[in-house]
Every structure is written in C-alpha cells, then in structure tokens.
Amino acid sequence: MQFIVFILLYPILWLLSMLPFRVLYMISNAVYFLIYYVVGYRKKIVRHNIALALPHLSEKERLQIEKKSYQHLCDMFLEMIKTMTISEKEIEKRFVFTNLELYQNMEKQGKSIALLCAHYASYEWVISMNRHITFEGFAIYKRVANKYFDKLVRDIRSRFKATLITNKQTIPTIEKNARNHHLGVYGFASDQSPQLSKTHHWATFMGIETPVHTGAEMLAKRFDMNVIFLRVKKVKRGHYQATFEHLADNVKEVPNYQISDAFLKRVETQILEAPEHYLWTHKRWKHRKV
C-alpha cells in the first residue's frame, strides 16, 4: 500500500516542483483556502497557541496572525515540494546567508558545531548552507512513516549535501564521528515540546513556564561542540535571510541550561517580530505550569 500511495502521488509532486514560483503561489492560495476555511486543519490548536503566547494582542489582531500563519504554512509546504527540482542558483537567490563568515570562523576552531534553529520562516531551505561549509552537515529529522517518501526526503536533502539522521541515530552518529575525528555541524530544531518523561528543564517561553528540549546543549557539552543559532527572516514571499548568531564556545564552562534558555530567548524575539511565520500547528504548550 505504501508503494501504491507513493507512485500515485510522486508524479503530482514532481510536476508541482517544476512549476514557476508565480504559479506555485497561486496554487498555495487555493490550498490555503481549502486548509483554513474548508478543512480547518488544527485551527483550534493554532488559535489556542496564539492566545496563550500573545495575550496582549486583541482578538482581531490574533485572528490576522492566525490567517497569515496558514498562508505562510501553505507557502512553505509548496516550497518544500519545489526543493525536489530547484536549482542551486535559484535557492541561493531565495535563501541568503548574511554573515557566513561567522560560521566559517567557528569552523576554524577545529570543533564540531551544534546549530540551533526554530520552526520559523523557512527551516526547510537551511540545507542550502551545505554548499558553503567544509564540515559535513547533519540534519536531524523525524522519519516519515511511508518508507518510499522517507527515501525521497533523504534524496532531496542529499542534493544539497545534507546527511539526514533520525533522533535515534543522533547520538551514535556523533559518537562515531568524534572517535574518528570527523568534524560535523548538527542541525537541531529544538523549539517544540519534549516528552515529559524526557524533560530535564523547564523555562519561560513566550511568558509560559514549559518543558524545553536540552538535548542539543547536553550533546554539545558531552562532545565539546561550539553552539550557534540561525535566525531566519522572511523578507517577502519565497525570499528569506538567514543570520548566524554566536551562542557558546567553551561550552563545558557554561552553566547547565543557560544555552537552552538563550536559544529560547532568541526564538521569542523572532516570534514577536513576525508571529505569522512561526509554526503554530504543534501543541507547543501542552505541558505547562499554571
């Protein structure tokens, strides 16, 4: 059944990826109408999250953010499909790194790097940075249930020299690379809610005390990696700017959880600047202290 679903959908996805962006965004507009007004995909979750995180805004303002977030979500979904066939020249024009020298200077220190980012703006196109780095780039992801689509996702990322590893593969991969003195940069999207059973730290995020992922920080300390944050800004439809920000080196000297807290503060800043570009569809605050 998985293969049948794949062979039925793959030609459609490929044809979509071949369309020019102008047409792609026309389709995105139609998908937005369907997802938001007809299906109402996770609308209760999105509305609840925005109300929790942005209580200072009026109901009208929050509704505007809600609608814009769905428009952005549909854009990003179509942009992800576009990645199947997009050229390196095109993606570099649309996803611009403003200060690659900061990252490159960190590589010169001879340590692996933990790169922290959020589910904000375009986190899919971060893979384009692999053309500008010396270290091997590892993207940590959740395996797709359909094994054929999972392979497709890995093949797409490999076009841009990204190596995908699942959550379960992360520690063994880092351990193996450390033993072999193989330097890498590991991408962690650490802003979503962890399982309570795996929670070691609570922090205030958007004014709400909630459990946070600390795995990136703990691994950075265990394997003596430098830590940077990648701030992504949506400039206009289909165009993004990405800026590296130093979080920590000499990580073993940094008090526990300080790196994780600093990361969340940067994510907060992004959200407050343009909340419509955050991924509100996940139950980020399903566990919280009240």
C-alpha positions as CSV (number, residue, x, y, z in Angstrom):
1,M,0.0,0.0,0.0
2,Q,2.8,2.4,0.8
3,F,4.3,1.9,-2.6
4,I,0.9,2.4,-4.3
5,V,0.4,5.7,-2.5
6,F,3.9,6.8,-3.5
7,I,3.6,6.0,-7.2
8,L,0.3,7.8,-7.3
9,L,1.5,10.9,-5.6
10,Y,5.1,11.2,-6.8
11,P,4.2,12.3,-10.4
12,I,2.0,15.1,-8.9
13,L,4.7,16.3,-6.6
14,W,7.3,16.3,-9.4
15,L,5.0,18.2,-11.7
16,L,4.3,20.8,-8.9
17,S,8.0,21.1,-8.3
18,M,8.6,22.0,-12.0
19,L,6.1,24.9,-11.9
20,P,7.5,28.5,-11.7
21,F,7.1,30.2,-8.3
22,R,4.4,32.5,-9.6
23,V,2.1,29.6,-10.5
24,L,3.2,27.7,-7.3
25,Y,2.0,30.6,-5.1
26,M,-1.3,30.7,-7.0
27,I,-1.8,27.0,-6.0
28,S,-0.7,27.9,-2.5
29,N,-3.5,30.5,-2.3
30,A,-6.0,27.8,-3.3
31,V,-4.5,25.3,-0.8
32,Y,-4.8,28.0,1.9
33,F,-8.5,28.5,1.2
34,L,-9.1,24.7,1.4
35,I,-7.0,24.1,4.5
36,Y,-8.1,27.1,6.5
37,Y,-11.8,27.7,5.5
38,V,-12.9,24.2,4.4
39,V,-10.9,21.7,6.4
40,G,-9.9,23.9,9.3
41,Y,-6.7,22.0,9.8
42,R,-5.7,22.2,13.5
43,K,-7.4,25.6,13.8
44,K,-8.3,25.1,17.4
45,I,-4.7,24.3,18.3
46,V,-3.3,27.3,16.4
47,R,-5.9,29.6,17.9
48,H,-5.2,28.3,21.4
49,N,-1.4,28.6,21.0
50,I,-1.6,32.2,19.7
51,A,-3.9,33.2,22.5
52,L,-1.5,31.7,25.1
53,A,1.6,33.2,23.6
54,L,0.3,36.6,22.6
55,P,-2.4,37.5,25.2
56,H,-1.5,41.3,24.9
57,L,-3.0,41.4,21.4
58,S,-6.6,41.9,20.6
59,E,-8.8,39.1,19.3
60,K,-8.8,40.8,15.9
61,E,-5.0,41.1,15.8
62,R,-4.6,37.4,16.8
63,L,-7.1,36.4,14.1
64,Q,-5.0,38.2,11.5
65,I,-1.9,36.4,12.7
66,E,-3.7,33.1,12.5
67,K,-4.7,33.6,8.9
68,K,-1.3,34.8,7.8
69,S,0.3,31.8,9.6
70,Y,-1.8,29.4,7.5
71,Q,-0.9,31.3,4.3
72,H,2.8,31.0,5.3
73,L,2.4,27.3,6.1
74,C,0.9,26.6,2.7
75,D,3.7,28.6,1.0
76,M,6.3,26.6,2.9
77,F,4.7,23.3,2.0
78,L,4.8,24.2,-1.7
79,E,8.4,25.5,-1.3
80,M,9.3,22.1,0.2
81,I,8.0,20.4,-2.8
82,K,9.8,22.8,-5.1
83,T,13.1,21.7,-3.4
84,M,12.8,18.5,-5.5
85,T,13.9,20.3,-8.6
86,I,15.0,23.8,-7.6
87,S,18.5,24.7,-8.9
88,E,21.3,25.7,-6.6
89,K,21.4,29.1,-8.2
90,E,17.7,29.7,-7.5
91,I,17.8,28.5,-3.9
92,E,20.8,30.7,-3.1
93,K,19.0,33.7,-4.6
94,R,16.0,33.0,-2.4
95,F,17.7,31.9,0.8
96,V,20.5,34.3,1.6
97,F,23.0,33.9,4.4
98,T,24.0,37.4,5.6
99,N,27.1,36.5,7.6
100,L,28.7,33.2,6.6
101,E,32.0,34.5,7.9
102,L,30.8,34.0,11.5
103,Y,30.1,30.3,10.8
104,Q,33.3,29.9,8.8
105,N,35.4,31.4,11.6
106,M,33.9,29.0,14.0
107,E,34.9,26.1,11.8
108,K,38.5,27.3,12.1
109,Q,38.4,26.5,15.8
110,G,38.5,22.8,14.9
111,K,35.4,21.7,16.8
112,S,32.1,20.2,15.6
113,I,29.2,22.6,15.8
114,A,25.7,22.3,17.1
115,L,23.4,24.6,15.0
116,L,20.1,25.5,16.8
117,C,17.2,26.9,14.8
118,A,13.4,27.1,15.2
119,H,10.4,26.0,13.3
120,Y,10.2,29.6,11.9
121,A,10.1,31.1,8.5
122,S,11.8,28.6,6.2
123,Y,13.6,25.9,8.1
124,E,13.5,23.6,5.1
125,W,15.9,25.6,2.9
126,V,18.6,25.8,5.6
127,I,20.0,22.8,3.8
128,S,21.4,25.2,1.2
129,M,24.2,26.2,3.7
130,N,25.9,22.9,3.0
131,R,27.4,24.4,-0.3
132,H,29.2,27.0,1.8
133,I,30.7,24.8,4.6
134,T,33.7,22.5,5.0
135,F,32.2,20.3,7.7
136,E,29.7,17.6,6.9
137,G,26.2,18.8,7.6
138,F,23.8,16.5,9.5
139,A,20.1,17.4,9.7
140,I,18.2,15.6,12.5
141,Y,14.7,14.7,11.4
142,K,11.7,12.5,12.2
143,R,11.4,9.5,9.9
144,V,8.5,9.6,7.5
145,A,6.1,6.7,8.1
146,N,6.0,5.8,4.4
147,K,9.4,4.4,3.6
148,Y,9.3,5.5,0.0
149,F,8.5,9.1,0.9
150,D,11.2,8.9,3.6
151,K,13.8,7.9,1.0
152,L,12.5,10.8,-1.2
153,V,13.0,13.2,1.6
154,R,16.6,12.0,2.1
155,D,17.3,12.1,-1.6
156,I,16.1,15.7,-1.8
157,R,18.3,16.7,1.1
158,S,21.3,14.9,-0.4
159,R,21.1,17.1,-3.5
160,F,22.4,19.9,-1.2
161,K,25.0,17.6,0.5
162,A,22.9,17.2,3.7
163,T,23.0,14.0,5.6
164,L,19.8,13.1,7.4
165,I,19.8,11.3,10.7
166,T,16.9,10.4,12.9
167,N,16.6,11.2,16.6
168,K,17.7,7.7,17.4
169,Q,20.7,7.9,15.1
170,T,21.9,11.2,16.5
171,I,24.0,10.1,19.5
172,P,25.6,7.1,17.8
173,T,26.4,9.2,14.7
174,I,28.1,12.0,16.9
175,E,29.9,9.3,18.9
176,K,31.3,7.6,15.8
177,N,32.3,10.9,14.2
178,A,34.0,12.0,17.5
179,R,36.0,8.7,17.6
180,N,37.1,9.2,14.0
181,H,37.9,12.9,14.5
182,H,35.3,13.7,11.8
183,L,34.0,17.2,12.2
184,G,30.4,18.0,11.5
185,V,27.7,20.5,12.0
186,Y,24.5,19.1,13.5
187,G,21.2,20.9,13.0
188,F,18.7,20.9,15.9
189,A,15.2,22.4,15.7
190,S,14.8,22.5,19.4
191,D,11.8,24.7,20.0
192,Q,9.0,22.1,20.1
193,S,7.7,20.4,23.2
194,P,9.6,17.4,24.6
195,Q,8.1,14.3,26.2
196,L,7.6,14.9,29.9
197,S,9.4,11.6,30.7
198,K,12.5,13.1,28.9
199,T,12.2,16.6,30.4
200,H,15.2,17.8,32.5
201,H,14.5,21.5,32.5
202,W,11.6,24.0,32.5
203,A,11.9,27.6,31.3
204,T,9.7,30.5,30.4
205,F,8.9,30.6,26.7
206,M,6.6,33.3,25.5
207,G,5.6,34.1,29.1
208,I,4.7,30.5,29.8
209,E,6.7,28.1,32.0
210,T,7.1,25.0,29.9
211,P,9.4,22.0,29.4
212,V,12.2,22.5,26.9
213,H,14.5,20.3,24.8
214,T,18.0,20.3,26.2
215,G,19.5,17.6,24.1
216,A,21.4,19.9,21.8
217,E,23.1,21.6,24.8
218,M,23.9,18.3,26.6
219,L,25.4,16.8,23.4
220,A,27.4,20.0,22.8
221,K,28.9,19.7,26.3
222,R,29.4,16.0,26.1
223,F,31.3,16.2,22.8
224,D,32.8,19.7,23.3
225,M,31.0,21.3,20.3
226,N,30.6,25.0,19.7
227,V,27.0,26.3,19.5
228,I,25.4,28.8,17.1
229,F,21.9,30.0,16.4
230,L,20.5,30.5,13.0
231,R,17.9,33.3,12.8
232,V,15.8,33.2,9.7
233,K,13.7,36.1,8.4
234,K,11.1,36.1,5.7
235,V,11.8,39.1,3.6
236,K,8.9,38.5,1.2
237,R,7.1,35.6,-0.4
238,G,9.7,33.0,-1.3
239,H,12.7,35.0,-0.1
240,Y,14.5,34.6,3.2
241,Q,17.5,35.9,5.0
242,A,19.5,33.8,7.5
243,T,21.9,35.2,10.1
244,F,24.2,33.2,12.3
245,E,24.5,34.2,16.0
246,H,27.1,33.0,18.4
247,L,25.6,31.1,21.4
248,A,28.6,29.5,23.1
249,D,32.0,28.1,22.8
250,N,34.0,26.6,25.7
251,V,30.6,25.0,26.4
252,K,31.7,22.9,29.4
253,E,32.3,26.2,31.3
254,V,28.7,27.4,30.7
255,P,26.2,26.7,33.5
256,N,23.7,23.9,32.7
257,Y,20.6,25.1,30.7
258,Q,22.0,28.6,30.0
259,I,22.5,27.7,26.4
260,S,19.0,26.3,26.0
261,D,17.5,29.3,27.7
262,A,19.4,31.7,25.5
263,F,18.2,29.8,22.4
264,L,14.6,30.2,23.5
265,K,15.0,33.9,24.1
266,R,16.2,34.3,20.5
267,V,13.2,32.3,19.2
268,E,10.9,34.5,21.3
269,T,12.4,37.6,19.6
270,Q,11.8,36.1,16.2
271,I,8.2,35.3,17.1
272,L,7.4,38.7,18.5
273,E,8.9,40.4,15.4
274,A,6.6,38.5,13.0
275,P,4.5,35.8,14.7
276,E,2.8,34.8,11.5
277,H,5.9,33.0,10.4
278,Y,6.0,30.6,13.4
279,L,4.7,27.0,13.2
280,W,1.7,27.3,15.5
281,T,0.1,23.9,14.5
282,H,2.0,21.9,17.1
283,K,0.9,21.6,20.7
284,R,3.9,23.5,22.0
285,W,2.4,24.4,25.3
286,K,0.5,21.1,26.0
287,H,2.6,20.8,29.2
288,R,2.9,23.9,31.2
289,K,2.9,25.1,34.8
290,V,-0.1,27.3,35.7
